[in-house]
């Protein structure tokens, strides 16, 4: 039994798999952290844009603006 345990503990053929699992877990953790930061920043920016657009003053009906489109007398037509 001791020989089998020593053989198992000294065998390094599975160490590469363990390294890849740990490396993949670290990369996924960093991806989640960066995603949380980006989502938070995007949400703040969209709220700022929404508040700005809600407070912009516009004409009530831009198609019925009081604009005189008749010909002016100071334009010389030859």
N, C-alpha and C positions, 0 to 999 in steps of 0.2 A: 504494500500500500504506500509506503514511504517513497519507494522508487517511482511509482506512477505519479505521485504528487509532485516530486522533484522534477520529473520529466515534463509535467504539465506546466509548472511555474517557469521552467527555463525555456520552454518553447515560445518563440516570438512570431510565429506565422500569423497569429490573429491580432498582433499589435498594430499592423497597418490599418486594419478594419476599424479598430478602436480609435486610432488617430483621425481617420476620415469622419467617423461619427461625431467626435468632439469638435472637429473643425467645422463640419456642417452645422452643428448646433450653435456654435459661436456666430457663424455668418448669418444664420436665420435670426438669432437674437438681435444682432446689429441692424438687420433689415427692418425688424419690427420697431426698434427705437427710432430709426430714421424716418420710417413711415409715420409714426406718431408725431414727430416734430413737423414734418411737412404738412400733415393734415391740420394740425393746430394753426400753423401759419396761414394756410389757405383759407381756413374758416374765418380767421380774423380779417384777412383782406376782403373776403366776400361780404362780411358784415359791414365793413367800412364803406364799400362800394354801395351796398344796399341803403345804408343810412344817408349817403350823399345824394343818391338818386331820389330818395323819398323827400328830400328837402329842396329839390330844385324847383324853382317857380317857372311855370310855363303859361302860355296863353290858354284860355279855356277852349277855344276852337281856332286853330291856326288857319283853317280854310276860309274863315269869315273875318279875316283881319281887315281893319279899316285902311285900305290902301287905295289911293287914287291912281288908276291906270290909264287915265285919259292923256291925250297928247299935250305936252307942255308948249307954251307959246315961245319959250326961249330956245327951242330947237328949230333950226332952219332946215326946212325940207326943200330941196331944189328939184 
